[in-house]
Amino acid sequence: MSIDVRVPHLPESVADATVVTWHKKVGDSVLKNENLVDLETDKVVLEVPAPESGILSQILTNEGALVTDNALMAIIETNQEGTLTNAAPSAAATPQAAVPLSPSVRRLVNENTLDPADITGTGKSGRLTKTDVLEHLQKHQAAPLNTVTQATVLPTATVITPAPALLDVTPPNTQHLRPEQRVPMTRLRAKVAERLLQAQQNAAMLTTFNEVNMQNVIDLRNQYKTRFEEKHHVKLGFMSFFVKASIEALKKFPAINASIDGQDIIYHGYYDLGIAVSTPRGLIVPVMHDADQLDFAGIEKNIVLFGEKARAGSLSYDDLKGGTFTITNGGVFGSMLSTPILNPPQCAILGMHAIKERVVVENGQMVIRPIMYLALSYDHRLVDGREAVQFLVTIKECLEAPAHLLLNI
């Protein structure tokens, strides 16, 4: 019996997808729900599982081809009972292959010749995460990896696929060679370029700056971080303070939580905050929906979850869609000051930077304090300079006196 393998349903905003990698070839045995092929869209990489067990008899779309919703991609042959035909099973059709692996985890497993059955998965339903594989390699003193990474907060964009391998530009004994490599831009990188250019061309973007004394936040965090982690099983970071402070400021200045649609202004009565996250495969902005309804622990748990899903390549469209305001942190890489670019159709984005000890004057005395520069880029078509400055001052006040956040005053 012939079983069609078709492109899964694509969201309304996605017209087509690109075939990235076939994990099987014609004649291979496949198991039901085993990943056959990865599809790249403008936002995420989709896995296409086998609808039934059998033999992959035809592949109708080559790697690099564009496919649309429900398009026929391949055909699987099964017998009437839907079991494997008499063809010899391939190595990928063993119980080991039945372990659900994301593209990034599968790549890491294959590169290091690992058996997924030997690794304990900590993800949902025992799913292996990239962290699980890296910890397994470290524990067994594996050879150094080229792919050891961790997700960090960074400026905004939306990319999830790996960049092409770079040429070795310093080959031995060829000092005078000037090699180049031309590769096509991935769909996701092209989408990033399109959105950033759109932000520059379609918005009257300005940036205002301020500085915040982080001493009280640091003292509060140091005082309670151990008890916080013991109770909530998640570390207390700085990001939850910035999320809370941003929400208080957004409530005070609703225009900064709004967006422009044609000749209309849409004022959002909810607070969906994008938290920019960096992975080795690119930058993404998962959205923390209804962030105002979360406490500090809920915010920190969401951030950890975003990082894990980003590393595993398992972020969904729901994780990425929407957003009324974005926070980006270039400080994790040592950035002292920057002007973040808007994430359309949002009209503002907050940039965090590195905390540095600086000499400041307090009560007529010079003292050393941990200072962070803040930057707020905004669309001047919708947000006046007065509102932007006061918004950033509100965030500064909330952070320098954290009781504002805890007591809701």
N, C-alpha and C positions, 0 to 999 in steps of 0.2 A: 504494500500500500504506500502511495506517495503522500508525503506531508510537506506542505509549503512552509518555508521560513520567510516571514514578512517583516518589514520595518514596523516597529512598535508605534503606537499612537504618539504623534508629536504635538506639543502644546500649540495653541492657536498662534502664538507669536513666532513660531519656528516653521519656516517654509520647507526646509530640506535638511539633510544631514550628509556627511561625508563618510564613506567607508574607510576606516583607519587600518584595522588589522584583522585578518582572518586567523583564528586560532586552530582551525582545522583545514585539511585539504581534502579534495575529492577522494573517496575511498576509505576515509577514516571512520571509525566507529564513534558514535556520540551517545551520551546519556541524557535523558530528559533533564531539563533545567541547566545543563552544562553550557557555559558561555561559548558561543560560536564566533562572534564577531563584535568588534567595538565600533560604534558610530560616534562621530564628532559633530556636535551642533555648535551654535554660537555661544553656548553657556556651559554645557557639561558633556562628558563622555558617557554614552549609553551602552550598556551591555545587552546583547540579543541572545537570550537562552534558547536552547533546542526545545521545540514544543513536544517532541517525543524521542524515545531512544531508537537508534537505527544506524544506518550507514549514510554518510553524506554523499549523495550520488551526483549532485550538480551544484556548482557555484555560478550564479548568474550576474553578480556584480563584483567587479574587481576592486582592489584597494585603490582609493583615490576617487572612486566614482561618486557622483551625487545621487542620492536616493530621496524619494518623497514618502509621505505617510502611506503605510500599508503596501508599499512596493514589494514585489516578489524578489527575494535575494538568493534563495537556495532551495534545494529539494532534498528531503531525507526519505530513504526507502526503509520501510519496516515490513514485518509479516503481519498477518491478520490480527494477531494478538497484541501487536504493538511492541514486541520484544525485538532484540537485536537479530539481524539476519545471520546466516552462517559464516559471514566474513570474519576473519580473525580480528579480535579486538585490538585496537591500538593501545599504546602505553597510556595515552591520555584518557582512555575509557575505563581505567581501573578505579576502584573505590577511592583511591587518593585524589583522582581528578574531580570527584563529586564534591570535594570541599569547596564552598563558594569563595572565590578569590576576586578581589577588585583588580583592575588592570595594573595598578602600581605594585600591588602585593605580588601578583603573578609574575611580573617582570623581575622583581627582586628575588623571588624563589627560584626562577629559572636561571638567572645570572649566577646564583651561588649553589646551584644543583642541590636544592633542599627538598625534603619530603614534607609537605604541609601537615601530614599526620603526626610528625614528630614535634610540632609546635603547638603550644596551647593558645587558643584564641581567646581574647578578652572582649571582642566586639559583641554586637547583638547576635543572639543565638549561636554563640561560639565562633563567630566569624573572625578570621585572622585580620589584624590590622598591621600596618607597616611597622608600628612600634613593636608589635609582638615578634616580627621577623628580625628586626634589628637587635632586640634584646637577646633573641636566641643565638644570633651570630656572635654577639659579644660574649655571651656565656660560654660558648664553645671555642672561643679564641679563633674565630674565622679570619680569613684574610681581609685586609682593609677594603672597605666598600667605596664605590664611586658615588653611591646614592644615599649616604647617610644624611638625613635632614630632619628638621622639625619645623612645624608651622609657627610663624610669628606674625604679629600684627604689622601691617605695612600699608602704603598708599593704595588707593583704589584702582581696580580694574577687574576684568573677568576672564581668567584664563585657566584651563585645567589640563591641557595636554603638554607633553614634554617637548622642548625645543629640539630640533635635529642636532645630532652629535656634531661638535665642532671639529674642524680640521686641526691637525697638529701643525701649527704655524712655525715650529722650530725643528724641522727635520735634521737629523745628523748629517754633517759634511755637505750641507747645501746652504751655505750662508747667504748666497746671492739669490736664492729663489724667493719669489713673492707670491705664495699660493693664495688663492681665493676660493670661496665656495658660494655658489648661488643656490638657494633653496626657496621653494615657494612658502609664502607666509601662511601659517595655519589659519583656519577659519576663526579660531578664538582670538588669536593675536590680531587678525584683521578687524575683528569686532571691537577689540580694545582701541585700536587706532581710530576707528570710525567714531566711537563714543567720545574719546578725548578730543578729537577734532571738532565734533559736534558741540562739546561744551565750550570750546574756545570761540567758535564762530557764532553760536546762537545765544550766548549769554553775555551780559555786561558784567564781567567777573572782576571783583576787587577783593583784596585781602586786608584784614586788620589784625594787629598783633597785640599781645599783652604778655605779661609774665606772672607766674604764680609761685608763691612760696609753699613748697610741698612739706615743710617740716611737720605740721600738725597731722597731715595724712600719714606720713611715715611713722610718727610716734604712735598714732592710733593703730596702724597696721601691726607694728612690732609688738604692741601691748596685747593684742587679741588674736594674732594670726594662728597661734598654736591651738587655742581653744576653738577658734573658728573651724580649723581643719579637722579637729577631733569630732566636732558635732556634725559638720556638713560634708565631710569627706571630700573637700576640695580646697585648694589653696586660696587665700585672700590676696588678690592682686590689686594693682592700681586701676585697671580698666573699669571695675565695677564702680569706683568713685567717680570716674569721668562720665560713665553712663548715667548715673544718678544725677550728677550735676547738670549734664546736658538736658535731661528731661525737665528738671526744675526751670532751666532757662527757656526751654521750648514752650513750657506752659505760660511763662511770663511774656514771651514774644512769639505769638502764634504764626506770624508771617514767615518766620524762619523754618517752620514746620510745614509750609505750604509749597505749592508748585504751580507753574503756569501751564495752562492748556489752551492754546490759541489765544483768544482775547479774554479768557476767563482765568480767575485765580481759584485754585482748589485749596481750601483750608482743611487740613486733616485733623479729625478729632481723635486720633490715635497716634501712638509713638512707636513706629517700626524703625529701629536703628540698625543701619548697616555697620558691621565691624570688619574692616579690611583685614584680610589674612593672607600671608605669603606662604607659598609652598615652593619646592624646587621646580615645579612645573609651571609656575606662574602665579598671578595675583587674583584673588577672588574676594567677593564682598557678600558673605552670607548675612541674612537679615534676621535680627532678633525681634520677632513680632510681639507687639503689646509689651514692650520693655518696661513701661511704667507699672505694670502689674507684678513685676518680679522683684524679689528682695535681693540683697547682695549675694547670697548663696546661689539663687536662681540665675543671676547674671553670670557669675563665675562658672557655673556648670554649663551654661549655654556656650560660653567661650571655649571651654575645654572640648565640648562636643563638636563645635565647629572645627577646631583644630584636628581632632581625630578623623572626622569625616573628610576633611580636606586632604590629609595625608593619605587616606585610603582611597581617594577619588570617588567617594560615595555621596557627595552632596547632591541633593535633588533640586528640581526646579522650584519646589516650594521653599527650599532653603535660600534661594537666590532672588526670588521675585519680590517686587515691592520695595519698600524702604522710603522713609520720609526725611531722613537725616543720616549722615555718615560720620563715623569717627575713624581716623587713620593715625597710626603711630609709627613715625619714622625714627623715633628715638631709640628703638631696639637695635638699630644699626649705627647709632651714634650721631644721627642728624641733629644739628643744633637749631636750624631754622629752615623752613621751606614754605612754599605757597601751594597747598594742595589744590587739585583741579576738581571742579564740581562733578558729581555723579548724576547726570540727567535722569529724570526731570527734576531732581531735588534742587533746591535753591541755596543750599549751604552745606559746608563740610568743615569739621573741626580737625585740625592737625596738632598732634602731640609731638613732643621732641624729647631729647635726652635731658635727664636731670643732672645738673652740674652745680657744684658748690661755688658760690659767688659771694663777693663782699657786698653787703647791702647796709643801708643806714636804718636803724630802728631806735626811736627815742633819742636821736642825736648821737648814737653810738654806732661805730662800724662793727658789724658782726658777719659771720659766715653762715649762709643758709643754702639749702638745696633748692635751686631755682629751675623751673621749666618754662621755656617760651611756648606760648600757645598761638596758633594762627587760625583765623576763621575766614575762609573764602566764601563769598556770597554773590548772588545775582542781584546787581544794583537795580535791575528793572522792578524787582519786587521788594527788596529789602533796602531801607534807607541806611545811610552811614550811622546815624544815631542809634538805630535799633541794633545794628551789628556790633557797635562798640559796647552798648549796654548789655547785650547778650553775653559777650565775652567777659565783661566785668562781673556779671552774675555767676558765671562758671568759676571765675577766680575767687569770688567771695565764698561760694559753697565749698571750695576745696581748701581755702585757708581757714575756714571755720566749719569743719565737718559736722558739727552739731546741727547745722542747717539741714543736712541730709537725713540725719538720724531722727531729728525731732520734727521734721517737716515744717520748718518755720522760715 
